Protein backbone atom coordinates (compact mmCIF):
# COMPACT_ATOMS: atom_id res chain seq x y z
CA UNK A 1 0.00 0.00 0.00
CA UNK A 2 1.52 3.37 -0.99
CA UNK A 3 1.92 6.08 1.62
CA UNK A 4 2.56 9.78 1.09
CA UNK A 5 5.39 11.24 3.14
CA UNK A 6 5.30 13.11 5.50
CA UNK A 7 1.48 13.10 5.67
CA UNK A 8 1.28 9.34 6.38
CA UNK A 9 4.36 9.09 8.61
CA UNK A 10 2.38 7.49 11.47
CA UNK A 11 0.98 4.79 9.15
CA UNK A 12 4.47 4.14 7.76
CA UNK A 13 5.90 3.63 11.25
CA UNK A 14 2.99 1.38 12.23
CA UNK A 15 3.11 -0.70 9.05
CA UNK A 16 6.80 -1.17 8.21
CA UNK A 17 9.87 -2.16 10.18
CA UNK A 18 12.14 0.86 10.72
CA UNK A 19 15.23 -1.25 10.01
CA UNK A 20 13.91 -2.26 6.57
CA UNK A 21 14.27 -0.50 3.22
CA UNK A 22 11.70 1.01 0.90
CA UNK A 23 11.26 2.32 -2.64
CA UNK A 24 9.71 5.75 -3.21
CA UNK A 25 8.73 8.10 -6.01
CA UNK A 26 8.91 11.88 -6.37
CA UNK A 27 6.20 13.36 -8.53
CA UNK A 28 4.50 16.59 -9.59
CA UNK A 29 1.28 17.46 -11.38
CA UNK A 30 2.63 15.89 -14.59
CA UNK A 31 3.46 12.50 -13.07
CA UNK A 32 6.33 10.55 -11.51
CA UNK A 33 9.70 12.23 -12.06
CA UNK A 34 12.11 10.28 -9.84
CA UNK A 35 12.37 6.81 -8.25
CA UNK A 36 14.73 5.97 -5.41
CA UNK A 37 15.36 3.66 -2.47
CA UNK A 38 16.15 4.47 1.14
CA UNK A 39 15.85 3.11 4.65
CA UNK A 40 12.48 3.49 6.34
CA UNK A 41 14.20 5.20 9.29
CA UNK A 42 15.96 7.58 6.86
CA UNK A 43 12.83 8.90 5.16
CA UNK A 44 13.07 12.27 6.91
CA UNK A 45 16.69 12.81 5.81
CA UNK A 46 15.86 11.68 2.27
CA UNK A 47 12.88 14.02 2.02
CA UNK A 48 14.97 16.92 3.34
CA UNK A 49 17.79 16.15 0.88
CA UNK A 50 15.41 16.26 -2.08
CA UNK A 51 13.39 19.31 -1.00
CA UNK A 52 16.17 21.45 0.54
CA UNK A 53 19.75 20.35 -0.12
CA UNK A 54 19.37 19.29 -3.76
CA UNK A 55 17.89 22.69 -4.63
CA UNK A 56 20.97 24.64 -3.53
CA UNK A 57 23.66 22.10 -4.42
CA UNK A 58 26.09 22.61 -7.26
CA UNK A 59 25.41 20.86 -10.54
CA UNK A 60 22.85 20.93 -13.31
CA UNK A 61 21.32 17.44 -13.37
CA UNK A 62 17.77 16.91 -14.62
CA UNK A 63 16.56 16.24 -11.08
CA UNK A 64 18.15 19.39 -9.61
CA UNK A 65 16.76 21.53 -12.45
CA UNK A 66 13.30 20.04 -11.93
CA UNK A 67 13.39 20.64 -8.16
CA UNK A 68 14.58 24.23 -8.65
CA UNK A 69 11.74 24.86 -11.10
CA UNK A 70 9.22 23.59 -8.56
CA UNK A 71 10.79 25.84 -5.92
CA UNK A 72 10.48 28.89 -8.20
CA UNK A 73 6.75 28.11 -8.57
CA UNK A 74 6.32 27.69 -4.78
CA UNK A 75 5.71 23.96 -5.21
CA UNK A 76 7.15 20.88 -3.55
CA UNK A 77 7.58 17.36 -4.96
CA UNK A 78 5.18 14.72 -3.70
CA UNK A 79 7.06 11.84 -2.06
CA UNK A 80 5.18 8.53 -2.15
CA UNK A 81 6.54 5.36 -0.56
CA UNK A 82 5.26 2.54 -2.77
CA UNK A 83 7.10 -0.50 -1.37
CA UNK A 84 8.37 -1.23 2.13
CA UNK A 85 9.63 -3.94 4.49
CA UNK A 86 12.33 -4.89 1.97
CA UNK A 87 15.86 -6.15 2.40
CA UNK A 88 18.38 -3.77 0.87
CA UNK A 89 19.24 -6.00 -2.10
CA UNK A 90 15.53 -6.55 -2.74
CA UNK A 91 14.94 -2.79 -2.63
CA UNK A 92 17.73 -2.22 -5.16
CA UNK A 93 16.22 -4.84 -7.49
CA UNK A 94 12.76 -3.30 -7.19
CA UNK A 95 14.21 0.14 -7.87
CA UNK A 96 15.71 -1.10 -11.15
CA UNK A 97 12.45 -2.79 -12.17
CA UNK A 98 10.32 0.25 -11.39
CA UNK A 99 12.63 2.69 -13.19
CA UNK A 100 12.45 0.49 -16.28
CA UNK A 101 8.66 0.15 -15.99
CA UNK A 102 7.95 3.84 -15.48
CA UNK A 103 10.49 4.98 -18.10
CA UNK A 104 9.94 2.43 -20.89
CA UNK A 105 6.42 1.05 -20.44
CA UNK A 106 4.58 3.98 -18.86
CA UNK A 107 6.61 6.65 -20.66
CA UNK A 108 7.21 8.80 -17.57
CA UNK A 109 9.86 11.52 -17.92
CA UNK A 110 12.09 10.34 -15.07
CA UNK A 111 15.01 12.49 -13.96
CA UNK A 112 17.04 9.49 -12.77
CA UNK A 113 20.53 9.61 -14.28
CA UNK A 114 20.96 5.83 -14.09
CA UNK A 115 18.88 2.66 -14.27
CA UNK A 116 19.00 2.27 -10.47
CA UNK A 117 20.55 -0.35 -8.21
CA UNK A 118 23.40 1.82 -6.90
CA UNK A 119 24.15 3.12 -3.44
CA UNK A 120 24.63 0.01 -1.30
CA UNK A 121 24.88 1.03 2.36
CA UNK A 122 28.42 0.87 3.71
CA UNK A 123 29.97 0.28 0.28
CA UNK A 124 33.39 1.83 -0.30
CA UNK A 125 35.07 1.52 -3.72
CA UNK A 126 38.49 -0.11 -3.93
CA UNK A 127 41.54 2.12 -4.17
CA UNK A 128 42.17 0.74 -7.66
CA UNK A 129 38.67 1.85 -8.71
CA UNK A 130 39.22 5.33 -7.29
CA UNK A 131 42.54 5.61 -9.15
CA UNK A 132 40.89 4.57 -12.42
CA UNK A 133 38.13 7.16 -11.98
CA UNK A 134 40.67 9.86 -11.13
CA UNK A 135 42.75 9.03 -14.19
CA UNK A 136 39.67 9.02 -16.38
CA UNK A 137 38.66 12.47 -15.14
CA UNK A 138 42.15 13.85 -15.74
CA UNK A 139 42.35 12.27 -19.20
CA UNK A 140 38.98 13.70 -20.22
CA UNK A 141 39.91 17.21 -19.09
CA UNK A 142 39.73 19.24 -22.34
CA UNK A 143 42.22 21.84 -21.08
CA UNK A 144 44.83 19.42 -19.76
CA UNK A 145 48.29 20.29 -21.06
CA UNK A 146 47.08 23.45 -22.74
CA UNK A 147 47.96 27.06 -21.96
CA UNK A 148 46.39 30.41 -22.71
CA UNK A 149 47.95 32.22 -25.64
CA UNK A 150 49.45 35.67 -25.11
CA UNK A 151 46.50 37.13 -27.00
CA UNK A 152 44.04 35.44 -24.67
CA UNK A 153 46.02 36.59 -21.63
CA UNK A 154 45.89 40.18 -22.90
CA UNK A 155 42.12 39.93 -23.41
CA UNK A 156 41.66 38.60 -19.87
CA UNK A 157 43.85 41.42 -18.55
CA UNK A 158 41.73 44.01 -20.37
CA UNK A 159 38.50 42.46 -19.03
CA UNK A 160 39.79 42.53 -15.46
CA UNK A 161 41.12 46.08 -15.69
CA UNK A 162 39.52 48.30 -13.07
CA UNK A 163 38.64 45.32 -10.88
CA UNK A 164 41.89 45.34 -8.94
CA UNK A 165 41.68 44.51 -5.26
CA UNK A 166 44.27 45.19 -2.62
CA UNK A 167 45.27 47.60 0.15
CA UNK A 168 44.50 51.28 -0.36
CA UNK A 169 47.39 53.60 -1.08
CA UNK A 170 48.32 56.29 1.45
CA UNK A 171 46.76 58.95 -0.77
CA UNK A 172 43.51 57.00 -1.11
CA UNK A 173 43.33 56.50 2.65
CA UNK A 174 43.80 60.25 3.18
CA UNK A 175 40.96 61.05 0.75
CA UNK A 176 38.63 58.56 2.42
CA UNK A 177 39.47 60.01 5.83
CA UNK A 178 38.70 63.56 4.68
CA UNK A 179 35.46 62.49 3.03
CA UNK A 180 34.20 60.69 6.17
CA UNK A 181 35.35 63.28 8.71
CA UNK A 182 32.41 64.30 10.91
CA UNK A 183 30.16 61.59 9.50
CA UNK A 184 30.82 58.91 12.10
CA UNK A 185 27.63 58.33 14.11
CA UNK A 186 29.55 58.50 17.40
CA UNK A 187 31.62 61.58 16.72
CA UNK A 188 31.19 64.96 18.43
CA UNK A 189 27.68 66.31 18.87
CA UNK A 190 26.14 63.37 16.95
CA UNK A 191 26.72 61.08 19.93
CA UNK A 192 25.02 63.50 22.33
CA UNK A 193 22.08 63.98 19.96
CA UNK A 194 21.68 60.22 19.56
CA UNK A 195 21.59 59.66 23.32
CA UNK A 196 19.02 62.43 23.86
CA UNK A 197 16.84 61.11 21.05
CA UNK A 198 17.03 57.51 22.31
CA UNK A 199 16.05 58.51 25.86
CA UNK A 200 13.11 60.48 24.55
CA UNK A 201 11.91 57.68 22.28
CA UNK A 202 9.08 55.41 23.55
CA UNK A 203 10.90 52.53 21.83
CA UNK A 204 14.29 53.32 23.29
CA UNK A 205 14.80 49.69 24.31
CA UNK A 206 15.07 48.86 20.60
CA UNK A 207 17.91 51.28 19.89
CA UNK A 208 21.46 50.00 19.79
CA UNK A 209 24.04 51.45 22.16
CA UNK A 210 21.48 51.91 24.96
CA UNK A 211 21.01 49.47 27.84
CA UNK A 212 17.63 47.76 28.05
CA UNK A 213 16.47 47.37 31.67
CA UNK A 214 13.97 44.56 32.17
CA UNK A 215 11.70 43.17 34.89
CA UNK A 216 11.64 39.40 35.50
CA UNK A 217 8.68 37.79 37.27
CA UNK A 218 8.76 34.32 38.79
CA UNK A 219 5.55 32.64 37.57
CA UNK A 220 5.29 30.46 40.70
CA UNK A 221 6.01 32.98 43.45
CA UNK A 222 5.15 36.22 41.67
CA UNK A 223 8.44 37.71 42.84
CA UNK A 224 9.83 40.39 40.53
CA UNK A 225 13.46 41.34 39.91
CA UNK A 226 15.03 44.29 38.10
CA UNK A 227 17.97 43.83 35.74
CA UNK A 228 19.91 46.36 33.69
CA UNK A 229 20.06 44.08 30.66
CA UNK A 230 19.19 40.64 29.31
CA UNK A 231 22.81 39.63 29.96
CA UNK A 232 22.47 40.42 33.66
CA UNK A 233 19.16 38.54 33.86
CA UNK A 234 20.66 35.53 32.08
CA UNK A 235 23.61 35.38 34.47
CA UNK A 236 21.41 35.71 37.55
CA UNK A 237 18.44 33.52 36.63
CA UNK A 238 19.85 30.97 34.17
CA UNK A 239 17.84 31.27 30.92
CA UNK A 240 19.85 31.98 27.80
CA UNK A 241 19.80 35.52 26.42
CA UNK A 242 18.05 34.54 23.12
CA UNK A 243 15.27 32.87 25.16
CA UNK A 244 14.84 36.02 27.27
CA UNK A 245 14.70 38.14 24.12
CA UNK A 246 12.01 35.88 22.64
CA UNK A 247 10.04 36.02 25.91
CA UNK A 248 10.20 39.83 25.78
CA UNK A 249 8.79 39.77 22.25
CA UNK A 250 6.04 37.16 22.59
CA UNK A 251 5.26 37.24 26.32
CA UNK A 252 5.98 33.54 26.81
CA UNK A 253 7.72 31.92 29.78
CA UNK A 254 11.48 31.30 29.79
CA UNK A 255 12.86 29.01 32.53
CA UNK A 256 9.96 29.81 34.86
CA UNK A 257 10.03 33.59 34.36
CA UNK A 258 8.16 36.16 32.32
CA UNK A 259 10.01 39.25 31.15
CA UNK A 260 8.95 42.80 30.27
CA UNK A 261 10.94 45.92 29.51
CA UNK A 262 11.24 48.29 32.45
CA UNK A 263 9.35 51.56 32.19
CA UNK A 264 9.89 54.56 34.41
CA UNK A 265 6.26 54.59 35.48
CA UNK A 266 6.81 51.12 37.01
MARLOMI-809028 format. One record per residue (C-alpha): residue number from 1; residue in one letter; y, x, z. Coordinates in nm, 4 decimals. Last residue first. Example, Ala and Ser with C-alpha at 12.3 -4.5 7.8 and 13.67 -1.06 7.14 Angstrom:
2
ATOM,resi,resn,Y,X,Z
ATOM,2,S,-0.1060,1.3670,0.7140 .
ATOM,1,A,-0.4500,1.2300,0.7800 .
//
This chain:
266
ATOM,resi,resn,Y,X,Z
ATOM,266,X,5.1124,0.6809,3.7005 .
ATOM,265,X,5.4590,0.6256,3.5483 .
ATOM,264,X,5.4558,0.9894,3.4413 .
ATOM,263,X,5.1559,0.9348,3.2189 .
ATOM,262,X,4.8291,1.1243,3.2454 .
ATOM,261,X,4.5922,1.0935,2.9512 .
ATOM,260,X,4.2804,0.8949,3.0266 .
ATOM,259,X,3.9254,1.0010,3.1147 .
ATOM,258,X,3.6165,0.8160,3.2322 .
ATOM,257,X,3.3591,1.0028,3.4355 .
ATOM,256,X,2.9806,0.9960,3.4863 .
ATOM,255,X,2.9011,1.2861,3.2530 .
ATOM,254,X,3.1299,1.1476,2.9792 .
ATOM,253,X,3.1919,0.7724,2.9784 .
ATOM,252,X,3.3543,0.5980,2.6808 .
ATOM,251,X,3.7238,0.5257,2.6316 .
ATOM,250,X,3.7157,0.6041,2.2587 .
ATOM,249,X,3.9772,0.8792,2.2252 .
ATOM,248,X,3.9826,1.0200,2.5782 .
ATOM,247,X,3.6018,1.0042,2.5909 .
ATOM,246,X,3.5876,1.2006,2.2636 .
ATOM,245,X,3.8139,1.4700,2.4118 .
ATOM,244,X,3.6016,1.4837,2.7268 .
ATOM,243,X,3.2868,1.5275,2.5162 .
ATOM,242,X,3.4540,1.8048,2.3125 .
ATOM,241,X,3.5518,1.9799,2.6415 .
ATOM,240,X,3.1982,1.9848,2.7801 .
ATOM,239,X,3.1266,1.7844,3.0918 .
ATOM,238,X,3.0975,1.9853,3.4170 .
ATOM,237,X,3.3517,1.8444,3.6628 .
ATOM,236,X,3.5706,2.1414,3.7545 .
ATOM,235,X,3.5381,2.3613,3.4471 .
ATOM,234,X,3.5530,2.0662,3.2079 .
ATOM,233,X,3.8544,1.9162,3.3857 .
ATOM,232,X,4.0425,2.2467,3.3661 .
ATOM,231,X,3.9625,2.2806,2.9962 .
ATOM,230,X,4.0638,1.9190,2.9306 .
ATOM,229,X,4.4076,2.0060,3.0659 .
ATOM,228,X,4.6362,1.9908,3.3693 .
ATOM,227,X,4.3826,1.7968,3.5738 .
ATOM,226,X,4.4292,1.5032,3.8099 .
ATOM,225,X,4.1338,1.3464,3.9913 .
ATOM,224,X,4.0391,0.9835,4.0527 .
ATOM,223,X,3.7714,0.8445,4.2840 .
ATOM,222,X,3.6219,0.5148,4.1670 .
ATOM,221,X,3.2981,0.6006,4.3452 .
ATOM,220,X,3.0465,0.5285,4.0699 .
ATOM,219,X,3.2644,0.5545,3.7571 .
ATOM,218,X,3.4318,0.8758,3.8790 .
ATOM,217,X,3.7795,0.8676,3.7268 .
ATOM,216,X,3.9399,1.1637,3.5502 .
ATOM,215,X,4.3171,1.1702,3.4892 .
ATOM,214,X,4.4560,1.3970,3.2171 .
ATOM,213,X,4.7374,1.6472,3.1666 .
ATOM,212,X,4.7760,1.7629,2.8050 .
ATOM,211,X,4.9466,2.1007,2.7836 .
ATOM,210,X,5.1915,2.1476,2.4961 .
ATOM,209,X,5.1449,2.4039,2.2163 .
ATOM,208,X,4.9997,2.1461,1.9788 .
ATOM,207,X,5.1282,1.7911,1.9889 .
ATOM,206,X,4.8863,1.5066,2.0597 .
ATOM,205,X,4.9694,1.4801,2.4314 .
ATOM,204,X,5.3322,1.4293,2.3290 .
ATOM,203,X,5.2530,1.0898,2.1826 .
ATOM,202,X,5.5406,0.9080,2.3551 .
ATOM,201,X,5.7683,1.1908,2.2283 .
ATOM,200,X,6.0481,1.3106,2.4546 .
ATOM,199,X,5.8507,1.6053,2.5865 .
ATOM,198,X,5.7514,1.7027,2.2306 .
ATOM,197,X,6.1105,1.6845,2.1046 .
ATOM,196,X,6.2433,1.9020,2.3860 .
ATOM,195,X,5.9656,2.1589,2.3323 .
ATOM,194,X,6.0219,2.1683,1.9555 .
ATOM,193,X,6.3982,2.2077,1.9965 .
ATOM,192,X,6.3501,2.5025,2.2330 .
ATOM,191,X,6.1076,2.6716,1.9926 .
ATOM,190,X,6.3375,2.6138,1.6947 .
ATOM,189,X,6.6305,2.7677,1.8873 .
ATOM,188,X,6.4963,3.1192,1.8434 .
ATOM,187,X,6.1584,3.1624,1.6724 .
ATOM,186,X,5.8502,2.9547,1.7401 .
ATOM,185,X,5.8332,2.7630,1.4112 .
ATOM,184,X,5.8905,3.0822,1.2096 .
ATOM,183,X,6.1594,3.0156,0.9501 .
ATOM,182,X,6.4295,3.2410,1.0906 .
ATOM,181,X,6.3276,3.5347,0.8706 .
ATOM,180,X,6.0694,3.4200,0.6168 .
ATOM,179,X,6.2489,3.5459,0.3029 .
ATOM,178,X,6.3563,3.8699,0.4678 .
ATOM,177,X,6.0014,3.9469,0.5828 .
ATOM,176,X,5.8556,3.8626,0.2417 .
ATOM,175,X,6.1046,4.0959,0.0751 .
ATOM,174,X,6.0247,4.3797,0.3177 .
ATOM,173,X,5.6499,4.3331,0.2650 .
ATOM,172,X,5.6998,4.3513,-0.1109 .
ATOM,171,X,5.8955,4.6762,-0.0769 .
ATOM,170,X,5.6294,4.8317,0.1446 .
ATOM,169,X,5.3600,4.7391,-0.1083 .
ATOM,168,X,5.1275,4.4505,-0.0360 .
ATOM,167,X,4.7596,4.5266,0.0152 .
ATOM,166,X,4.5186,4.4269,-0.2624 .
ATOM,165,X,4.4505,4.1680,-0.5261 .
ATOM,164,X,4.5337,4.1885,-0.8940 .
ATOM,163,X,4.5321,3.8639,-1.0879 .
ATOM,162,X,4.8304,3.9520,-1.3075 .
ATOM,161,X,4.6081,4.1118,-1.5694 .
ATOM,160,X,4.2535,3.9791,-1.5457 .
ATOM,159,X,4.2456,3.8504,-1.9030 .
ATOM,158,X,4.4011,4.1728,-2.0365 .
ATOM,157,X,4.1415,4.3852,-1.8549 .
ATOM,156,X,3.8601,4.1665,-1.9870 .
ATOM,155,X,3.9931,4.2116,-2.3412 .
ATOM,154,X,4.0177,4.5887,-2.2903 .
ATOM,153,X,3.6592,4.6023,-2.1628 .
ATOM,152,X,3.5444,4.4037,-2.4670 .
ATOM,151,X,3.7134,4.6504,-2.6999 .
ATOM,150,X,3.5672,4.9448,-2.5107 .
ATOM,149,X,3.2220,4.7954,-2.5640 .
ATOM,148,X,3.0413,4.6389,-2.2714 .
ATOM,147,X,2.7063,4.7959,-2.1957 .
ATOM,146,X,2.3450,4.7080,-2.2744 .
ATOM,145,X,2.0289,4.8292,-2.1056 .
ATOM,144,X,1.9415,4.4835,-1.9757 .
ATOM,143,X,2.1836,4.2215,-2.1080 .
ATOM,142,X,1.9236,3.9729,-2.2338 .
ATOM,141,X,1.7208,3.9906,-1.9091 .
ATOM,140,X,1.3697,3.8981,-2.0222 .
ATOM,139,X,1.2269,4.2350,-1.9196 .
ATOM,138,X,1.3846,4.2152,-1.5743 .
ATOM,137,X,1.2475,3.8663,-1.5139 .
ATOM,136,X,0.9021,3.9667,-1.6376 .
ATOM,135,X,0.9033,4.2752,-1.4192 .
ATOM,134,X,0.9862,4.0672,-1.1133 .
ATOM,133,X,0.7161,3.8132,-1.1985 .
ATOM,132,X,0.4565,4.0889,-1.2419 .
ATOM,131,X,0.5609,4.2544,-0.9145 .
ATOM,130,X,0.5328,3.9221,-0.7292 .
ATOM,129,X,0.1850,3.8673,-0.8709 .
ATOM,128,X,0.0745,4.2170,-0.7661 .
ATOM,127,X,0.2122,4.1542,-0.4174 .
ATOM,126,X,-0.0113,3.8487,-0.3926 .
ATOM,125,X,0.1516,3.5066,-0.3722 .
ATOM,124,X,0.1826,3.3394,-0.0302 .
ATOM,123,X,0.0281,2.9967,0.0285 .
ATOM,122,X,0.0867,2.8421,0.3712 .
ATOM,121,X,0.1034,2.4877,0.2365 .
ATOM,120,X,0.0013,2.4629,-0.1301 .
ATOM,119,X,0.3123,2.4150,-0.3436 .
ATOM,118,X,0.1815,2.3403,-0.6896 .
ATOM,117,X,-0.0351,2.0549,-0.8210 .
ATOM,116,X,0.2266,1.9005,-1.0467 .
ATOM,115,X,0.2663,1.8877,-1.4273 .
ATOM,114,X,0.5825,2.0963,-1.4090 .
ATOM,113,X,0.9613,2.0529,-1.4283 .
ATOM,112,X,0.9493,1.7040,-1.2766 .
ATOM,111,X,1.2494,1.5013,-1.3955 .
ATOM,110,X,1.0345,1.2091,-1.5070 .
ATOM,109,X,1.1518,0.9863,-1.7920 .
ATOM,108,X,0.8799,0.7210,-1.7571 .
ATOM,107,X,0.6650,0.6607,-2.0661 .
ATOM,106,X,0.3976,0.4578,-1.8857 .
ATOM,105,X,0.1047,0.6423,-2.0435 .
ATOM,104,X,0.2432,0.9935,-2.0891 .
ATOM,103,X,0.4985,1.0486,-1.8096 .
ATOM,102,X,0.3839,0.7950,-1.5482 .
ATOM,101,X,0.0151,0.8655,-1.5988 .
ATOM,100,X,0.0490,1.2446,-1.6277 .
ATOM,99,X,0.2687,1.2630,-1.3193 .
ATOM,98,X,0.0254,1.0322,-1.1386 .
ATOM,97,X,-0.2788,1.2453,-1.2165 .
ATOM,96,X,-0.1096,1.5713,-1.1154 .
ATOM,95,X,0.0138,1.4213,-0.7866 .
ATOM,94,X,-0.3303,1.2755,-0.7185 .
ATOM,93,X,-0.4837,1.6222,-0.7488 .
ATOM,92,X,-0.2221,1.7730,-0.5157 .
ATOM,91,X,-0.2788,1.4937,-0.2626 .
ATOM,90,X,-0.6549,1.5528,-0.2736 .
ATOM,89,X,-0.6004,1.9235,-0.2097 .
ATOM,88,X,-0.3767,1.8383,0.0868 .
ATOM,87,X,-0.6150,1.5857,0.2400 .
ATOM,86,X,-0.4893,1.2332,0.1974 .
ATOM,85,X,-0.3939,0.9632,0.4492 .
ATOM,84,X,-0.1228,0.8368,0.2132 .
ATOM,83,X,-0.0498,0.7103,-0.1366 .
ATOM,82,X,0.2544,0.5259,-0.2770 .
ATOM,81,X,0.5362,0.6538,-0.0560 .
ATOM,80,X,0.8528,0.5176,-0.2154 .
ATOM,79,X,1.1842,0.7061,-0.2061 .
ATOM,78,X,1.4718,0.5176,-0.3697 .
ATOM,77,X,1.7362,0.7576,-0.4958 .
ATOM,76,X,2.0881,0.7149,-0.3552 .
ATOM,75,X,2.3961,0.5712,-0.5207 .
ATOM,74,X,2.7689,0.6318,-0.4778 .
ATOM,73,X,2.8110,0.6749,-0.8574 .
ATOM,72,X,2.8887,1.0481,-0.8195 .
ATOM,71,X,2.5839,1.0789,-0.5924 .
ATOM,70,X,2.3591,0.9219,-0.8557 .
ATOM,69,X,2.4862,1.1741,-1.1103 .
ATOM,68,X,2.4226,1.4582,-0.8648 .
ATOM,67,X,2.0638,1.3392,-0.8160 .
ATOM,66,X,2.0042,1.3305,-1.1934 .
ATOM,65,X,2.1531,1.6757,-1.2454 .
ATOM,64,X,1.9389,1.8147,-0.9615 .
ATOM,63,X,1.6239,1.6565,-1.1077 .
ATOM,62,X,1.6911,1.7770,-1.4618 .
ATOM,61,X,1.7444,2.1320,-1.3366 .
ATOM,60,X,2.0932,2.2850,-1.3314 .
ATOM,59,X,2.0862,2.5406,-1.0542 .
ATOM,58,X,2.2612,2.6086,-0.7259 .
ATOM,57,X,2.2103,2.3657,-0.4419 .
ATOM,56,X,2.4639,2.0974,-0.3532 .
ATOM,55,X,2.2690,1.7894,-0.4635 .
ATOM,54,X,1.9291,1.9369,-0.3763 .
ATOM,53,X,2.0352,1.9747,-0.0119 .
ATOM,52,X,2.1453,1.6167,0.0545 .
ATOM,51,X,1.9308,1.3389,-0.0999 .
ATOM,50,X,1.6263,1.5408,-0.2083 .
ATOM,49,X,1.6150,1.7786,0.0883 .
ATOM,48,X,1.6920,1.4967,0.3344 .
ATOM,47,X,1.4015,1.2880,0.2023 .
ATOM,46,X,1.1676,1.5862,0.2268 .
ATOM,45,X,1.2810,1.6687,0.5810 .
ATOM,44,X,1.2274,1.3071,0.6910 .
ATOM,43,X,0.8904,1.2827,0.5158 .
ATOM,42,X,0.7585,1.5962,0.6859 .
ATOM,41,X,0.5199,1.4199,0.9289 .
ATOM,40,X,0.3495,1.2479,0.6340 .
ATOM,39,X,0.3106,1.5848,0.4647 .
ATOM,38,X,0.4474,1.6151,0.1139 .
ATOM,37,X,0.3658,1.5358,-0.2474 .
ATOM,36,X,0.5968,1.4732,-0.5409 .
ATOM,35,X,0.6814,1.2375,-0.8249 .
ATOM,34,X,1.0275,1.2107,-0.9838 .
ATOM,33,X,1.2231,0.9696,-1.2062 .
ATOM,32,X,1.0554,0.6329,-1.1511 .
ATOM,31,X,1.2497,0.3460,-1.3073 .
ATOM,30,X,1.5894,0.2631,-1.4586 .
ATOM,29,X,1.7458,0.1285,-1.1380 .
ATOM,28,X,1.6588,0.4503,-0.9590 .
ATOM,27,X,1.3363,0.6198,-0.8535 .
ATOM,26,X,1.1881,0.8910,-0.6368 .
ATOM,25,X,0.8104,0.8734,-0.6010 .
ATOM,24,X,0.5749,0.9710,-0.3213 .
ATOM,23,X,0.2323,1.1264,-0.2642 .
ATOM,22,X,0.1011,1.1697,0.0902 .
ATOM,21,X,-0.0496,1.4268,0.3224 .
ATOM,20,X,-0.2256,1.3911,0.6568 .
ATOM,19,X,-0.1248,1.5226,1.0005 .
ATOM,18,X,0.0864,1.2137,1.0723 .
ATOM,17,X,-0.2162,0.9869,1.0176 .
ATOM,16,X,-0.1166,0.6799,0.8207 .
ATOM,15,X,-0.0704,0.3113,0.9047 .
ATOM,14,X,0.1385,0.2995,1.2227 .
ATOM,13,X,0.3632,0.5905,1.1247 .
ATOM,12,X,0.4138,0.4471,0.7760 .
ATOM,11,X,0.4790,0.0982,0.9153 .
ATOM,10,X,0.7491,0.2377,1.1467 .
ATOM,9,X,0.9087,0.4358,0.8608 .
ATOM,8,X,0.9337,0.1282,0.6377 .
ATOM,7,X,1.3103,0.1482,0.5670 .
ATOM,6,X,1.3105,0.5299,0.5498 .
ATOM,5,X,1.1243,0.5394,0.3139 .
ATOM,4,X,0.9780,0.2558,0.1089 .
ATOM,3,X,0.6079,0.1919,0.1624 .
ATOM,2,X,0.3365,0.1521,-0.0987 .
ATOM,1,X,0.0000,0.0000,0.0000 .
//
